[in-house]
Amino acid sequence: MASITPVTPSKKFARVGAHSHIRGLGLDDKLKAKPVADGMVGQTEAREAAGIIVRMIKAGKMAGRAILLAGPPGTGKTAIAVAIARELGRDVPFITLSGSEIYSSELKKTEVLMQAIRKAIGVRLHETRKVYEGELTQFDVRTTRHPYNPYQQVPESARITLTTKSESRSFNVGSSIVVSMLNQGIRVGDVIQIDAETGRVIRLGRSEEVAEKYEIAGYGEKPIPRPSGPVEKEKEFVYVVTLHDLDQLHAQSRGGFFSLLFGGGETKEIDPEVRRRVDEYVKQRVEEGTAEIIPGVFFLDDVSMLDIEAFSFLSSVMESELAPIIIFATNRGMTTIRGTDLQAPHGMPLDLLDRLLIINTRLYREDEIREILKIRANEEEVNLTEEALGYLTKIGAETSLRYAVQLLSPAAEKAKAEGRSIVDKEDIEAVKELFSDVRKSVEYVKQYEEYLLR
């Protein structure tokens, strides 16, 4: 007896990041911070300042300026930078880099910074292409002997028929298109699209008419309607790339926008002349109305790790026409500027500091720590008792918010091991004994200093 066994879709992979709960700045229409909104808690002054920055960016009034987020560790500097990017829109590039990452044996530090900066500038390109689109109603493949193995058959060409609601047309296609279709598993009843110039084949989905008549639809794929209109048509495609993508494309000198999507390895150092040509190309496309520039966010954390040469380079980049929104972050006070003997606030040159809009963050209050822990527990799907939440809040106030947040998942695993789905105070106490906070770790180092390697 024939049987049909349903296939259960596998569980979707989901990684919970440190700031995956951030949806925006949590401001009202008058740029006033709500106590708890969009995953943000507290830091009302900093969030309101960031809201004004977002308005300035959208109005194009941030040219030649940058932002510095300065405050103690664990006060939400990265969260505010992420929230700014969320407020600017989904297509806005958000590139993050630590100050220590610019030091490489393969690239100059100025090249690392320039690549990161150009990755943070998006370009929305509009391409009008002639395509053949329709439901595949005929697919007859003609084969021939392999030139090096006469016992093997390889595709030589094919006759295909594409059908829309308005017409049906047949075509003879070459081996490259046939191979592409076979590799994608395209069969009669699929809705496909073939680029007339490049021969690129895209499978759009399974036709509703075929799925309704003959098939049980597979999980995870919803049938699509048969296209309307003529088979041969012009369609506009929108691609969002970055200036760095275009730099790579031009550096490879392979020609054609579509080679960006299919080929070429990444080069290391990019010649300034290549970047100049890319800038001219983008400006020309913008003037023609076929491209839009999307200024993104370049978030540079631990900015005190940069040296005087890097600071000088960033100062010049801020004045260029094509520059992203640069957000610096630091938790340092008075410290030495690397590469000099000078002490300066945050380890940054005073002339650069004078050009920044500085936003200060403060330590969280206990009630704010409680709200943040509730949000993180919900994000990580950890169920806490009120007693456990109160105890974890106390830990966050006495040690650090980061330490309290990091105890959530271990405590959940501890409860799960004991057959419980809710984390109680005893679970928090148990993992607190297993995992040290900074203060406890320092005491350990002092206690066993003579036994530890120097």
C-alpha positions in Angstrom: 0.0 0.0 0.0 1.4 3.4 -1.0 1.9 5.8 1.8 2.6 9.5 2.1 4.8 10.6 5.0 4.9 14.3 5.8 8.4 15.8 6.1 8.7 18.0 9.2 10.7 21.2 8.4 13.9 21.4 10.4 14.0 24.1 13.1 15.2 27.4 11.8 18.6 28.4 13.0 18.4 31.6 15.1 21.4 33.1 16.8 20.7 35.4 19.7 23.2 38.2 19.6 24.1 40.7 22.3 22.0 43.4 20.6 19.5 41.3 18.7 16.6 42.8 20.8 17.3 46.4 19.7 14.6 47.7 17.3 15.3 51.4 17.5 15.9 54.3 19.8 12.4 54.1 21.5 11.5 57.8 20.9 8.1 59.4 20.4 7.3 61.9 17.6 8.7 64.7 19.7 12.0 62.9 20.1 11.4 62.2 23.8 12.7 58.9 25.0 10.2 56.4 26.4 11.3 54.7 29.6 11.2 51.2 27.9 10.7 50.9 24.1 12.2 49.2 21.1 14.5 47.1 23.3 16.0 50.3 24.9 15.9 51.1 28.6 17.1 54.2 30.3 19.9 56.4 28.9 17.1 58.9 28.0 19.5 61.9 27.4 21.8 59.8 25.2 18.9 58.3 23.2 17.3 61.7 22.7 20.6 63.1 21.4 20.9 60.1 19.1 17.4 60.8 17.8 18.4 64.3 16.9 21.5 62.8 15.1 19.2 60.5 13.1 17.1 63.5 12.0 20.2 65.4 10.9 21.5 62.4 9.0 18.2 62.0 7.1 18.3 65.8 6.3 21.9 65.5 5.0 23.3 67.8 7.7 26.0 65.5 9.1 28.6 66.0 6.4 32.1 66.4 7.9 31.0 65.4 11.4 31.2 62.3 13.5 29.8 61.1 16.8 31.6 60.0 20.0 29.8 57.8 22.5 31.7 58.1 25.7 30.9 56.3 29.0 31.8 53.5 31.4 31.8 49.9 30.2 28.3 48.3 30.0 26.3 51.5 29.6 24.8 50.8 26.2 27.1 52.6 23.8 27.0 49.8 21.2 23.2 49.4 21.7 22.8 53.1 20.8 24.9 52.8 17.7 22.8 49.7 16.6 19.6 51.6 17.3 20.8 54.5 15.1 21.3 52.1 12.3 17.9 50.5 12.9 16.2 54.0 12.8 17.9 54.8 9.4 16.4 51.8 7.6 16.8 48.2 6.7 19.1 48.8 3.7 21.5 51.0 5.6 24.9 49.3 5.9 26.1 49.0 9.5 29.8 48.1 9.8 31.5 47.6 13.1 35.2 47.5 13.8 37.3 47.4 16.9 40.3 49.8 17.1 42.7 46.9 17.5 41.6 45.3 14.2 43.3 47.9 12.0 46.7 46.4 12.8 47.4 43.7 10.2 50.4 42.2 8.7 48.7 42.0 5.3 47.1 45.4 5.0 48.1 48.9 6.0 46.0 50.3 8.8 44.8 53.1 6.5 43.7 50.5 4.0 41.7 48.6 6.7 40.0 51.8 7.7 39.2 52.8 4.1 37.8 49.4 3.2 35.6 49.5 6.3 34.4 53.0 5.5 33.5 52.1 1.9 31.7 49.0 3.1 29.5 51.4 5.2 28.4 53.3 2.1 25.6 51.6 0.2 24.6 52.2 -3.5 21.1 51.3 -4.7 21.5 50.5 -8.4 18.5 50.3 -10.8 19.1 48.1 -13.8 16.6 47.7 -16.7 17.1 44.3 -18.3 15.4 42.4 -21.2 14.2 39.0 -19.9 12.2 36.0 -20.9 9.8 35.1 -18.2 7.1 32.4 -17.9 6.1 29.0 -16.9 8.2 26.2 -18.4 5.8 24.0 -20.3 8.3 22.2 -22.5 11.9 21.2 -21.7 13.5 18.8 -24.3 17.2 18.4 -23.7 19.4 17.2 -26.6 22.6 15.5 -25.5 25.9 14.6 -27.2 28.9 12.5 -26.4 31.4 14.0 -24.0 34.5 15.1 -25.9 36.8 13.2 -23.6 34.6 10.3 -22.6 32.5 8.8 -25.4 30.4 6.7 -23.0 29.1 9.8 -21.2 26.3 12.0 -22.5 26.4 15.8 -21.8 23.8 18.5 -22.6 24.3 20.1 -26.0 21.2 22.3 -26.3 17.5 22.2 -25.5 14.1 23.4 -26.8 12.1 25.1 -24.2 8.6 26.7 -24.2 7.7 29.5 -21.8 4.0 30.3 -21.3 2.3 33.3 -19.7 -1.4 34.0 -19.3 -1.2 35.9 -22.6 1.1 33.9 -24.9 3.4 31.0 -25.4 6.9 31.1 -27.1 9.5 28.4 -27.8 13.3 28.9 -27.9 16.4 26.9 -28.7 18.9 27.5 -25.9 22.6 26.6 -25.6 24.5 24.2 -23.3 25.4 26.8 -20.7 21.7 27.7 -20.1 20.7 24.0 -20.1 23.5 23.1 -17.5 22.3 26.0 -15.3 18.7 24.8 -15.5 19.7 21.2 -14.7 21.9 22.3 -11.8 19.0 24.2 -10.2 16.7 21.3 -10.6 14.4 23.2 -12.9 11.6 21.1 -14.5 8.4 21.5 -16.4 5.9 23.5 -14.3 8.5 25.9 -12.8 8.3 29.6 -13.4 11.6 30.8 -14.6 13.3 34.0 -15.8 16.2 34.1 -18.3 18.3 37.2 -18.8 18.4 37.9 -22.6 21.9 39.4 -22.5 23.8 37.2 -20.0 21.7 34.0 -20.2 21.4 33.9 -16.4 18.5 31.6 -15.3 16.5 32.3 -12.1 13.9 29.9 -10.8 11.1 32.0 -9.3 9.0 29.1 -8.0 6.5 26.4 -8.8 3.5 27.4 -10.9 0.1 27.4 -9.1 -1.6 25.7 -12.0 0.7 22.7 -12.0 0.7 22.5 -8.2 -3.1 22.6 -8.0 -3.6 19.9 -10.7 -1.0 17.4 -10.2 1.1 17.8 -7.1 1.1 18.0 -3.3 2.9 21.2 -2.6 6.2 20.7 -0.8 6.8 22.3 2.6 8.6 25.6 2.6 7.5 26.6 -1.0 4.4 28.4 -1.8 3.3 28.1 -5.5 3.3 31.3 -7.4 0.8 32.5 -10.2 1.7 32.1 -13.9 3.1 35.4 -15.1 0.9 37.7 -17.2 1.8 39.8 -20.2 4.3 38.8 -23.0 7.1 36.3 -22.5 9.7 38.9 -23.6 9.7 42.0 -21.4 11.8 44.6 -19.8 12.0 44.6 -16.0 13.8 46.8 -13.5 16.0 45.1 -11.0 17.2 46.9 -7.9 20.5 45.8 -6.3 22.0 47.2 -3.1 25.8 47.0 -3.1 28.5 48.9 -1.3 31.3 51.1 -2.6 33.7 48.4 -1.5 31.9 45.9 -3.7 32.2 48.2 -6.6 35.9 48.8 -5.8 36.5 45.0 -5.9 34.6 44.7 -9.2 36.6 47.4 -10.9 39.9 46.2 -9.4 39.3 42.8 -11.0 38.6 44.5 -14.3 36.3 41.8 -15.4 33.6 44.2 -16.7 29.9 44.1 -16.3 27.8 44.6 -13.2 26.7 41.0 -13.1 30.3 39.7 -12.6 30.0 41.1 -9.1 27.3 38.5 -8.4 29.2 35.5 -9.8 32.9 35.7 -9.9 36.2 36.9 -8.7 38.2 36.6 -5.5 38.8 39.5 -3.2 41.9 41.5 -3.8 43.8 43.0 -0.9 45.2 46.5 -1.4 43.0 48.6 -3.8 44.6 51.3 -5.8 43.4 54.8 -5.1 42.9 55.4 -8.8 40.4 52.5 -8.8 38.4 54.1 -6.0 38.5 57.5 -7.9 37.0 55.8 -11.0 34.3 54.1 -8.9 33.4 57.4 -7.3 33.0 59.0 -10.7 30.9 56.1 -11.9 28.6 56.3 -8.9 28.2 60.1 -9.3 27.4 59.7 -13.0 24.7 57.0 -12.2 23.3 59.3 -9.5 23.0 62.2 -12.0 21.3 59.9 -14.5 18.8 58.9 -11.9 19.7 55.2 -12.0 21.5 55.0 -8.6 21.0 56.3 -5.0 23.7 56.6 -2.4 22.8 55.2 1.0 25.1 56.6 3.7 25.6 53.9 6.3 27.0 53.7 9.8 30.7 52.9 10.5 30.9 52.1 14.2 34.5 52.1 15.5 34.7 50.7 19.0 37.7 51.0 21.4 38.8 54.1 19.5 41.6 54.7 22.0 43.4 51.8 20.4 44.0 53.9 17.2 47.3 55.8 16.8 48.0 59.3 15.7 48.3 58.3 12.0 44.9 56.6 12.0 43.3 59.6 13.6 44.8 61.9 11.0 43.5 59.7 8.2 40.0 59.6 9.7 40.0 63.4 10.0 40.6 63.7 6.2 38.0 61.0 5.4 35.3 62.9 7.3 35.7 65.8 4.9 35.2 63.7 1.7 32.0 63.9 -0.3 31.3 60.1 0.0 31.6 59.5 3.7 29.5 57.3 6.0 28.2 58.3 9.5 31.2 57.6 11.7 30.4 56.7 15.3 33.3 56.4 17.7 32.9 54.7 21.1 35.3 54.6 24.1 35.3 53.8 27.8 38.6 55.5 28.5 39.2 58.7 30.4 42.5 60.6 30.3 45.0 58.4 28.5 47.9 58.5 26.1 47.4 59.0 22.4 49.1 56.0 20.8 52.2 57.0 18.8 52.8 60.1 21.0 53.6 61.0 24.6 50.6 63.2 24.9 47.8 62.7 27.3 44.3 63.6 26.0 40.7 62.9 26.9 39.7 59.4 25.6 43.1 59.1 24.0 42.0 61.2 21.0 43.6 64.3 19.5 42.0 67.5 20.7 41.5 68.9 17.1 39.5 65.8 16.2 37.5 65.8 19.5 36.5 69.4 18.7 34.8 68.2 15.5 32.7 65.5 17.1 29.2 65.5 18.6 29.9 63.9 21.9 27.1 61.8 23.6 27.8 60.7 27.2 26.2 57.6 28.7 25.8 57.0 32.4 25.6 54.0 34.7 22.2 52.2 34.9 20.0 52.5 37.9 18.7 49.3 39.6 15.2 49.6 38.1 16.7 50.0 34.7 18.9 46.9 35.2 15.8 45.0 36.1 14.0 46.0 32.9 17.1 45.2 30.7 17.3 41.7 32.3 13.6 41.1 31.6 14.1 42.0 27.9 17.2 39.8 27.6 15.5 36.9 29.4 12.6 37.2 26.9 15.1 37.4 24.0 16.9 34.3 25.1 13.7 32.5 26.0 14.6 32.1 29.7 11.7 32.0 32.2 12.6 33.6 35.5 10.7 33.7 38.8 10.3 37.1 40.4 12.7 36.1 43.1 15.4 35.0 40.6 14.9 38.3 38.6 15.3 40.3 41.8 18.4 38.5 42.8 19.9 38.8 39.3 19.1 42.6 39.4 21.0 42.8 42.7 24.0 41.1 41.1 23.9 43.5 38.2 23.9 46.5 40.5 26.7 45.2 42.7 29.0 43.8 39.9 28.1 44.7 36.4 25.1 44.5 34.0 27.1 42.4 31.6 27.9 39.8 34.2 24.2 39.5 35.2 23.1 39.1 31.6 25.7 36.4 31.0 24.4 34.4 33.9 21.0 34.0 32.2 21.8 31.1 29.8 23.9 29.1 32.3 21.1 29.3 34.8 18.6 28.2 32.3 20.8 25.2 31.4 21.1 24.4 35.2 17.3 24.4 35.6 16.9 22.3 32.4 19.3 19.7 33.7 17.1 19.3 36.8 14.0 18.9 34.7 12.6 22.4 35.2 11.6 25.1 32.6 11.7 28.0 35.1 14.8 29.5 36.6 14.7 30.2 40.3 17.0 31.9 42.7 18.9 28.7 43.6 19.9 28.3 39.9 21.3 31.8 39.8 23.2 31.2 43.1 24.7 28.0 41.7 26.0 29.4 38.4 27.2 32.5 40.3 29.5 30.2 42.3 30.8 28.6 39.1 31.4 31.7 37.0 33.4 34.6 38.5 32.8 38.3 38.0 35.8 40.7 37.4 36.1 41.5 41.1 36.2 37.9 42.2 38.7 37.1 39.4 41.0 39.9 40.6 40.9 38.5 44.1 41.8 35.1 42.7 44.8 36.5 40.9 46.0 38.3 44.0 45.6 35.1 46.1 47.5 32.9 43.7 49.8 35.5 42.2 53.0 33.7 43.1 51.8 30.5 41.3 50.6 32.2 38.1 52.9 32.8 35.1 54.0 36.3 34.4 
